[in-house]
Amino acid sequence: MALKLITIMGTGKHDVFVYRFQLSGMRQSCTTKTRLQCIAMAEALKPTELLALVTPEARRMWIGDRPAMPDLHDDLRRVSPKTVLRPVDIPKGSCEDEVWELFDILTTCLDENDEVVLDITRGFRSQSMLVLMACVYLRVVKRIRIKHVLYGAAEASDPQDGSVPIFDLSPFIYLINFAGDVEVFLGTGNLKPIADNLRGVVRSRKTQEHALAQLREYSRGLANIAQSYQLAQPGEILASARELRQKHSTLKFDEMSKEIYELRAYKMVLDRVQDHYEPLWAENEKECTIETLRAHYELIRNYIRHGQELYAITLAREWLVSLACYAAVLHYNCTVAWLTWPHRKTVEEDLVNVHNGKQPSIEIFIHWNEDEALQRLSACYDKVRLLRNQTAHCGMLDTGGPPEEDSISKLTESIRTTCRRDLAEVAKVYGITALEI
């Protein structure tokens, strides 16, 4: 696995400085006297290659048999003789075509799984930013690893000895990665990337302090609710959401973020997570109460809003069965073990019987023809059941006719309309909610 140091060779004034360089994990700082900050970086990191990005003007200045400034060749040979100097010709980036040309050049310079160190100290106009953005993209496409983003801060030189620090700005790459994870959550409701990210931050800290122990428990809770959400397990989701609320209230983010800088990015996001799961509240998720049914309905709403139609229609079918079990207690004082399979199976069959005008088998459906709410529930169940079967059986229910044009988009729209309108009407009848999705 190659370690490649990428630097942009400028054409401006290059004074000689003593660069001071110390990364996290280095026992002591490394100091190098040179005109070029990339030389100090090369001495400390010993990269496999130094990719010197040069415009035509910079090439004449630094590269060739008789460059105007021989420091690049000579100093690199002195501090890191095994590092291969690789000049890479680039345009200035003074127009849009040249910007994309620079992007194409970088994609050919970097290979799968390369480790990359970016020196963004110099460069014409926006070159440093363009190189950084290209590497962020290649981090995903070619799975390169950005180890460090370094900046030689001459403006922050030590007033006593004049040494120039080299700052590591790579924690801000974490923000870019994290922003992608947050976007996934806001767009799909999937917490897994955020949970994995937080667990990675926690694992990187070896201390067993009480605050970090709390954070570990919280990250486990996030991971559990993420897995439950992806498997459409409402009972687990409700239980995890309740526990998560309790843990969130005890976390001391302001205190912990003084030592773990990445946590500063989490505070606002995790508040959003709490707001997202606030409606999914039930005192006891194992009891068939109006509170539990409302939380399940909110979960269906979430799935529809986030384009998760398969989960929405799957849960909608089960929700209607649970609602029928609730109606048994509410209207007929008949106890139904709503989480027991034989009871649910009987309720499912009788919902179909009611819709088809057949004699139901259990007490709560005996007077179905006098119960308008139950009739509406059974009609909705029949529609949801058919849509759920079409998706759960992966479209392998041959209707015998020719394939319908745009059948997938029509199926998707049918699910969304049914969950939005039909479920909302049934929910309103039973006092769950009066809102459409």
C-alpha positions as CSV (number, residue, x, y, z in Angstrom):
1,M,0.0,0.0,0.0
2,A,1.6,3.3,-1.2
3,L,1.7,6.4,0.9
4,K,1.5,9.4,-1.5
5,L,2.2,13.0,-0.4
6,I,0.5,15.4,-2.8
7,T,1.8,19.0,-2.9
8,I,1.1,21.9,-5.2
9,M,4.3,23.7,-6.2
10,G,3.8,27.5,-6.1
11,T,5.7,30.1,-8.1
12,G,5.6,32.9,-5.4
13,K,8.3,33.8,-2.9
14,H,9.6,30.9,-0.9
15,D,11.5,32.0,2.2
16,V,13.6,29.6,4.3
17,F,11.9,28.5,7.5
18,V,12.4,26.0,10.2
19,Y,9.2,24.0,10.0
20,R,7.9,22.3,13.2
21,F,5.9,19.2,12.6
22,Q,4.2,16.9,15.2
23,L,1.2,14.7,14.5
24,S,-0.9,12.9,17.1
25,G,0.9,9.8,18.1
26,M,4.4,11.2,17.4
27,R,6.6,11.2,20.5
28,Q,8.4,14.4,19.6
29,S,8.2,17.1,17.0
30,C,10.3,17.0,13.8
31,T,12.0,20.2,12.7
32,T,13.3,20.8,9.2
33,K,15.0,23.9,7.7
34,T,13.9,24.3,4.1
35,R,12.1,26.6,1.6
36,L,9.4,24.0,1.1
37,Q,6.9,22.8,3.7
38,C,6.5,19.5,1.7
39,I,10.1,18.6,2.5
40,A,9.4,18.9,6.2
41,M,6.4,16.6,5.7
42,A,8.4,14.1,3.7
43,E,11.1,13.9,6.4
44,A,8.5,13.2,9.1
45,L,6.3,10.8,7.1
46,K,8.7,9.1,4.6
47,P,6.1,8.8,1.8
48,T,6.6,6.3,-1.0
49,E,6.0,9.1,-3.6
50,L,5.9,12.8,-3.5
51,L,3.5,13.9,-6.2
52,A,4.5,17.5,-7.1
53,L,1.7,19.2,-9.0
54,V,3.2,21.8,-11.3
55,T,1.8,24.3,-13.7
56,P,4.1,25.1,-16.7
57,E,5.5,28.1,-14.7
58,A,6.1,26.0,-11.6
59,R,7.8,23.2,-13.7
60,R,10.4,25.7,-15.0
61,M,11.0,26.9,-11.5
62,W,11.3,23.5,-9.6
63,I,11.7,20.6,-12.1
64,G,14.2,19.6,-14.7
65,D,18.0,19.3,-15.0
66,R,18.6,22.9,-14.2
67,P,15.7,24.3,-12.4
68,A,15.7,27.9,-11.1
69,M,15.2,26.5,-7.6
70,P,16.9,23.2,-7.0
71,D,15.7,22.8,-3.4
72,L,12.9,20.3,-4.2
73,H,15.3,17.7,-5.7
74,D,18.2,18.3,-3.3
75,D,16.2,18.6,0.0
76,L,14.1,15.6,-0.8
77,R,17.2,13.4,-1.5
78,R,18.6,14.7,1.8
79,V,15.7,14.1,4.2
80,S,14.0,11.0,2.5
81,P,16.2,9.4,-0.1
82,K,13.7,6.5,-0.7
83,T,10.9,8.8,-1.6
84,V,10.3,9.0,-5.4
85,L,9.7,12.5,-6.8
86,R,6.9,12.4,-9.4
87,P,6.2,15.7,-11.1
88,V,2.6,15.9,-12.3
89,D,1.7,18.5,-14.9
90,I,-1.5,20.4,-14.2
91,P,-3.3,23.4,-15.7
92,K,-3.8,26.6,-13.7
93,G,-7.5,25.9,-13.2
94,S,-8.4,29.3,-14.5
95,C,-11.5,28.1,-16.3
96,E,-14.1,25.4,-15.9
97,D,-12.5,23.1,-18.5
98,E,-9.1,23.3,-16.7
99,V,-10.8,22.5,-13.3
100,W,-12.2,19.2,-14.7
101,E,-8.8,18.5,-16.4
102,L,-7.2,18.8,-13.0
103,F,-9.8,16.3,-11.6
104,D,-9.1,13.8,-14.4
105,I,-5.3,14.1,-13.8
106,L,-5.7,13.3,-10.1
107,T,-7.9,10.2,-10.8
108,T,-5.1,8.7,-12.9
109,C,-2.4,9.5,-10.3
110,L,-4.0,7.7,-7.4
111,D,-4.6,4.0,-7.3
112,E,-7.1,1.8,-5.4
113,N,-6.4,1.8,-1.6
114,D,-3.7,4.4,-1.7
115,E,-2.9,6.3,1.5
116,V,-2.8,10.0,0.8
117,V,-1.4,13.0,2.6
118,L,-2.5,16.4,1.2
119,D,-0.3,19.5,1.5
120,I,-2.6,22.4,0.9
121,T,-0.2,25.2,1.8
122,R,0.3,26.6,-1.6
123,G,-1.4,26.7,-5.0
124,F,-3.0,29.0,-7.5
125,R,-6.4,30.4,-6.4
126,S,-8.7,27.4,-5.7
127,Q,-6.3,24.6,-6.7
128,S,-5.9,23.3,-3.1
129,M,-9.6,23.1,-2.6
130,L,-10.1,21.3,-6.0
131,V,-7.4,18.8,-5.1
132,L,-9.0,18.2,-1.7
133,M,-12.5,17.8,-3.2
134,A,-11.2,15.3,-5.8
135,C,-9.5,13.3,-3.1
136,V,-12.7,13.2,-1.0
137,Y,-14.5,11.9,-4.1
138,L,-11.8,9.3,-4.7
139,R,-12.0,8.2,-1.1
140,V,-15.3,6.6,-2.0
141,V,-14.7,5.6,-5.6
142,K,-11.2,4.3,-5.3
143,R,-11.2,3.7,-1.6
144,I,-8.2,5.9,-1.0
145,R,-7.5,6.9,2.6
146,I,-6.8,10.5,3.4
147,K,-4.5,10.2,6.3
148,H,-3.6,13.9,6.7
149,V,-4.5,17.3,5.3
150,L,-1.5,19.5,6.2
151,Y,-0.9,23.3,6.1
152,G,2.4,25.1,6.8
153,A,1.2,28.2,8.7
154,A,3.9,30.8,8.1
155,E,1.5,33.4,9.5
156,A,1.5,31.5,12.8
157,S,5.3,31.4,13.3
158,D,6.7,31.3,16.8
159,P,7.5,34.8,18.0
160,Q,10.6,33.6,19.9
161,D,12.4,31.2,17.5
162,G,10.6,32.0,14.2
163,S,9.7,28.3,13.6
164,V,6.6,27.6,11.5
165,P,4.0,25.0,12.7
166,I,2.5,22.6,10.3
167,F,-1.2,22.1,11.2
168,D,-3.1,18.8,10.6
169,L,-6.5,19.8,9.3
170,S,-7.7,16.2,8.6
171,P,-10.3,16.3,11.4
172,F,-12.3,18.5,9.1
173,I,-12.4,15.6,6.5
174,Y,-14.3,13.8,9.3
175,L,-17.0,16.6,9.0
176,I,-17.3,15.9,5.2
177,N,-17.7,12.2,5.9
178,F,-20.1,12.8,8.7
179,A,-22.2,15.2,6.6
180,G,-22.7,12.3,4.2
181,D,-23.9,10.1,7.0
182,V,-26.3,12.7,8.2
183,E,-27.7,13.2,4.7
184,V,-28.4,9.4,4.5
185,F,-30.3,9.7,7.8
186,L,-32.3,12.7,6.8
187,G,-33.1,11.3,3.4
188,T,-33.9,7.7,4.4
189,G,-34.3,7.5,8.1
190,N,-31.3,5.1,8.2
191,L,-29.3,5.7,11.4
192,K,-26.7,3.0,10.7
193,P,-23.9,5.3,9.2
194,I,-24.2,7.7,12.1
195,A,-24.2,4.8,14.6
196,D,-21.2,3.2,13.0
197,N,-19.4,6.6,12.9
198,L,-20.0,7.3,16.6
199,R,-18.9,3.8,17.5
200,G,-15.7,4.3,15.6
201,V,-15.0,7.5,17.5
202,V,-15.6,5.8,20.8
203,R,-13.5,2.8,19.9
204,S,-10.5,5.1,19.1
205,R,-10.4,6.2,22.7
206,K,-8.9,3.6,25.0
207,T,-9.9,5.3,28.3
208,Q,-12.7,3.7,30.4
209,E,-13.9,7.0,31.9
210,H,-17.5,7.1,33.0
211,A,-18.5,9.7,30.4
212,L,-17.1,7.5,27.6
213,A,-18.7,4.5,29.0
214,Q,-22.0,6.3,28.7
215,L,-21.2,7.3,25.2
216,R,-20.5,3.6,24.3
217,E,-23.9,2.6,25.7
218,Y,-25.5,5.4,23.7
219,S,-23.7,4.3,20.5
220,R,-24.9,0.8,21.0
221,G,-28.5,2.1,21.4
222,L,-28.1,4.0,18.1
223,A,-26.9,0.8,16.4
224,N,-29.7,-1.3,17.8
225,I,-32.4,1.2,16.7
226,A,-30.8,1.4,13.3
227,Q,-30.9,-2.4,12.8
228,S,-34.4,-2.6,14.1
229,Y,-35.5,0.2,11.7
230,Q,-34.0,-1.6,8.7
231,L,-35.8,-4.8,9.7
232,A,-39.1,-3.1,10.4
233,Q,-39.3,-4.3,14.0
234,P,-41.6,-1.8,15.7
235,G,-41.4,-3.4,19.2
236,E,-37.6,-3.1,19.2
237,I,-37.7,0.4,17.7
238,L,-40.1,1.6,20.5
239,A,-38.0,0.0,23.2
240,S,-34.8,1.4,21.8
241,A,-36.2,4.9,21.3
242,R,-37.4,5.0,24.9
243,E,-33.9,3.9,26.2
244,L,-32.2,6.3,23.8
245,R,-34.2,9.2,25.2
246,Q,-33.1,8.4,28.7
247,K,-29.4,8.0,27.7
248,H,-29.5,11.2,25.7
249,S,-30.6,13.3,28.6
250,T,-27.6,12.1,30.7
251,L,-24.9,12.7,28.1
252,K,-22.6,15.6,28.8
253,F,-21.6,16.5,25.2
254,D,-20.2,20.0,26.0
255,E,-17.8,18.4,28.5
256,M,-16.7,15.5,26.4
257,S,-16.2,17.5,23.2
258,K,-13.4,19.4,24.9
259,E,-11.3,16.3,24.6
260,I,-13.0,14.5,21.7
261,Y,-13.4,17.2,19.0
262,E,-15.5,15.1,16.7
263,L,-18.3,15.2,19.2
264,R,-18.9,18.8,18.5
265,A,-20.4,17.7,15.2
266,Y,-22.7,15.2,17.0
267,K,-24.6,17.5,19.4
268,M,-26.9,19.1,16.8
269,V,-27.4,15.8,14.8
270,L,-28.3,13.7,17.8
271,D,-30.8,16.4,18.9
272,R,-32.3,15.9,15.4
273,V,-32.3,12.1,16.0
274,Q,-34.3,12.6,19.3
275,D,-36.8,14.8,17.5
276,H,-37.1,12.2,14.8
277,Y,-38.0,9.4,17.2
278,E,-40.0,11.5,19.7
279,P,-43.3,10.4,18.2
280,L,-42.3,6.8,18.5
281,W,-43.1,6.7,22.2
282,A,-45.0,4.0,24.2
283,E,-44.8,3.2,27.9
284,N,-44.9,-0.5,27.1
285,E,-44.5,-1.6,23.5
286,K,-45.8,-5.1,24.4
287,E,-49.2,-3.8,25.3
288,C,-51.9,-3.2,22.6
289,T,-52.8,0.4,23.6
290,I,-53.7,3.5,21.7
291,E,-50.3,4.8,22.5
292,T,-48.5,1.8,20.9
293,L,-50.8,1.8,17.8
294,R,-50.1,5.6,17.4
295,A,-46.4,5.0,17.5
296,H,-46.6,2.2,15.0
297,Y,-48.6,4.5,12.7
298,E,-46.0,7.2,13.0
299,L,-43.4,4.6,12.0
300,I,-45.4,3.8,8.8
301,R,-45.5,7.6,8.2
302,N,-41.7,7.7,8.5
303,Y,-41.2,4.9,6.1
304,I,-43.4,6.6,3.5
305,R,-41.7,10.0,3.9
306,H,-38.3,8.4,3.4
307,G,-39.3,6.4,0.3
308,Q,-39.2,3.0,2.2
309,E,-42.4,1.7,0.6
310,L,-41.6,-2.0,1.2
311,Y,-41.2,-1.5,4.9
312,A,-44.3,0.8,5.0
313,I,-46.7,-1.7,3.4
314,T,-45.3,-4.6,5.4
315,L,-45.8,-2.8,8.7
316,A,-49.2,-1.4,7.5
317,R,-50.6,-4.9,7.1
318,E,-49.5,-5.9,10.7
319,W,-50.8,-2.6,12.0
320,L,-54.3,-3.2,10.7
321,V,-54.3,-6.6,12.4
322,S,-53.1,-5.0,15.7
323,L,-55.8,-2.4,15.3
324,A,-58.5,-5.2,15.0
325,C,-57.1,-6.7,18.2
326,Y,-57.4,-3.3,19.9
327,A,-61.0,-3.0,18.6
328,A,-61.8,-6.3,20.3
329,V,-60.8,-4.9,23.6
330,L,-62.3,-1.5,23.0
331,H,-65.7,-2.4,21.6
332,Y,-66.4,-6.0,22.6
333,N,-64.5,-6.4,25.8
334,C,-62.9,-9.5,24.2
335,T,-59.3,-10.2,25.0
336,V,-57.0,-11.1,22.1
337,A,-53.4,-12.0,22.6
338,W,-52.2,-9.6,19.9
339,L,-48.6,-10.8,19.8
340,T,-49.5,-14.5,19.7
341,W,-49.4,-16.0,16.2
342,P,-52.6,-18.3,16.4
343,H,-54.7,-15.3,17.5
344,R,-53.2,-13.0,14.9
345,K,-53.8,-15.6,12.2
346,T,-57.5,-15.9,13.2
347,V,-57.9,-12.1,13.1
348,E,-56.2,-11.9,9.7
349,E,-58.5,-14.6,8.3
350,D,-61.6,-13.0,9.7
351,L,-60.7,-9.6,8.3
352,V,-60.7,-11.2,4.9
353,N,-64.0,-13.0,5.7
354,V,-65.7,-9.8,6.7
355,H,-64.5,-8.1,3.5
356,N,-65.8,-11.0,1.4
357,G,-69.1,-11.2,3.3
358,K,-68.4,-14.6,4.8
359,Q,-69.1,-15.8,8.3
360,P,-66.3,-14.8,10.7
361,S,-65.1,-17.3,13.3
362,I,-64.5,-15.2,16.4
363,E,-66.7,-13.1,18.6
364,I,-65.5,-9.7,17.7
365,F,-66.6,-10.0,14.1
366,I,-70.0,-11.6,14.7
367,H,-71.8,-8.2,14.3
368,W,-69.5,-6.9,11.5
369,N,-72.5,-5.8,9.4
370,E,-73.5,-3.4,12.1
371,D,-70.0,-2.0,12.6
372,E,-69.1,0.5,9.9
373,A,-65.6,1.1,11.4
374,L,-64.8,-2.6,11.2
375,Q,-66.0,-2.8,7.6
376,R,-63.8,0.1,6.7
377,L,-60.9,-1.6,8.5
378,S,-61.4,-4.9,6.7
379,A,-61.6,-3.2,3.3
380,C,-58.4,-1.4,4.0
381,Y,-56.8,-4.6,5.2
382,D,-57.7,-6.4,1.9
383,K,-56.1,-3.6,-0.2
384,V,-53.0,-3.5,2.0
385,R,-52.7,-7.3,2.0
386,L,-52.7,-7.5,-1.8
387,L,-50.1,-4.8,-2.1
388,R,-48.0,-6.4,0.6
389,N,-48.2,-9.8,-1.1
390,Q,-47.1,-8.3,-4.4
391,T,-44.0,-6.8,-2.8
392,A,-43.1,-9.5,-0.2
393,H,-43.3,-12.2,-3.0
394,C,-41.0,-10.1,-5.1
395,G,-43.5,-9.7,-7.9
396,M,-43.7,-13.5,-8.4
397,L,-47.5,-13.6,-8.3
398,D,-48.5,-14.0,-12.0
399,T,-51.8,-12.3,-12.7
400,G,-52.1,-14.1,-16.0
401,G,-52.3,-11.0,-18.1
402,P,-49.7,-9.1,-20.1
403,P,-47.2,-7.0,-18.2
404,E,-48.6,-3.6,-17.5
405,E,-46.7,-0.6,-18.6
406,D,-44.9,1.3,-15.8
407,S,-46.1,-1.4,-13.4
408,I,-43.4,-0.7,-10.8
409,S,-44.1,3.0,-10.6
410,K,-47.8,2.3,-10.3
411,L,-47.2,-0.2,-7.6
412,T,-45.1,2.3,-5.7
413,E,-47.7,5.0,-6.1
414,S,-50.5,2.6,-4.9
415,I,-48.6,1.8,-1.8
416,R,-47.9,5.5,-1.0
417,T,-51.6,6.4,-1.7
418,T,-52.9,3.6,0.4
419,C,-50.7,4.3,3.3
420,R,-51.3,8.0,3.1
421,R,-55.1,8.1,2.5
422,D,-56.7,4.8,3.4
423,L,-54.7,4.2,6.6
424,A,-55.3,7.8,7.7
425,E,-59.0,7.3,7.3
426,V,-59.0,4.1,9.4
427,A,-56.7,5.7,12.0
428,K,-59.1,8.7,12.3
429,V,-62.1,6.4,12.8
430,Y,-60.3,4.6,15.7
431,G,-59.0,7.8,17.2
432,I,-55.3,7.1,16.4
433,T,-54.8,10.4,14.4
434,A,-56.5,12.7,12.1
435,L,-53.5,13.5,10.0
436,E,-52.5,12.2,6.6
437,I,-48.9,11.1,6.0
